[in-house]
Amino acid sequence: MSLLAVPGSAVLTVQHLKSQFVPPETWLETVGELGFAYLIFATRPWPEGAEPGDAEVLAAFTTDEDAMASAAHVVLPARSLRS
């Protein structure tokens, strides 16, 4: 697994799967400062019809004990073009 964070986007690579996404700027800044990201790979589906950037839905999803107990939690070092 690897995470590449560059201004305006990030790329998560898991074996043969690459996913490029545009996270919020505050996420990119925090990952840049910390040098890692805390990722949660949930086994439960995201609520139907909910937008990925909806803070209320995210808060409800990540505080659901059953969802978090069945999820994989990963602290992943983040690379940048400078590192």
C-alpha positions as CSV (number, residue, x, y, z in Angstrom):
1,M,0.0,0.0,0.0
2,S,1.2,3.5,-0.7
3,L,-0.2,7.0,-0.5
4,L,1.1,9.8,-2.7
5,A,-0.1,13.3,-1.7
6,V,0.5,16.2,-4.0
7,P,-1.1,19.7,-4.1
8,G,-4.7,19.3,-5.0
9,S,-4.9,15.5,-5.1
10,A,-3.8,12.2,-3.7
11,V,-3.3,8.7,-5.1
12,L,-3.9,5.5,-3.0
13,T,-2.3,2.3,-4.4
14,V,-3.2,-1.1,-3.1
15,Q,-1.5,-3.8,-5.1
16,H,-2.9,-3.5,-8.6
17,L,-5.5,-0.9,-7.7
18,K,-4.9,2.8,-8.0
19,S,-7.4,5.4,-6.8
20,Q,-6.8,9.1,-7.5
21,F,-9.0,11.5,-5.5
22,V,-9.3,15.1,-4.6
23,P,-9.4,15.4,-0.8
24,P,-10.2,18.6,1.1
25,E,-7.3,21.1,1.3
26,T,-7.3,20.7,5.1
27,W,-6.8,17.0,4.7
28,L,-3.8,17.5,2.4
29,E,-2.3,20.1,4.7
30,T,-2.7,17.8,7.7
31,V,-1.2,14.8,5.9
32,G,1.7,17.0,4.8
33,E,2.4,18.1,8.3
34,L,2.0,14.7,9.9
35,G,3.6,12.7,7.1
36,F,0.8,10.0,7.4
37,A,-2.9,9.4,7.0
38,Y,-5.2,7.3,9.1
39,L,-7.3,5.2,6.7
40,I,-10.4,3.2,7.5
41,F,-11.4,0.4,5.2
42,A,-15.0,-0.3,6.1
43,T,-16.8,-3.5,5.4
44,R,-20.1,-1.7,5.6
45,P,-21.3,0.2,2.6
46,W,-21.4,4.0,2.7
47,P,-25.0,5.1,3.4
48,E,-27.1,5.1,0.1
49,G,-27.5,8.6,-1.4
50,A,-25.0,10.2,1.0
51,E,-22.4,12.5,-0.5
52,P,-18.8,11.6,0.4
53,G,-18.1,15.2,1.7
54,D,-21.2,15.3,4.0
55,A,-19.6,15.9,7.5
56,E,-22.7,14.8,9.4
57,V,-23.0,11.5,7.6
58,L,-19.2,10.9,8.0
59,A,-19.4,11.6,11.7
60,A,-22.4,9.2,12.1
61,F,-20.6,6.5,10.0
62,T,-17.2,6.8,11.9
63,T,-18.8,6.8,15.4
64,D,-20.9,3.6,14.6
65,E,-19.2,1.1,16.9
66,D,-20.2,-1.9,14.7
67,A,-18.9,-0.3,11.5
68,M,-15.6,0.6,13.1
69,A,-15.2,-2.8,14.9
70,S,-15.5,-4.6,11.5
71,A,-13.2,-2.1,9.6
72,A,-9.5,-2.3,8.9
73,H,-7.6,0.7,10.4
74,V,-4.3,1.6,8.8
75,V,-1.8,4.4,9.6
76,L,-0.1,4.8,6.2
77,P,3.0,7.0,5.6
78,A,2.3,9.5,2.9
79,R,4.9,10.3,0.2
80,S,5.1,13.5,-1.7
81,L,7.0,14.6,-4.8
82,R,9.5,16.2,-2.4
83,S,10.2,13.0,-0.3
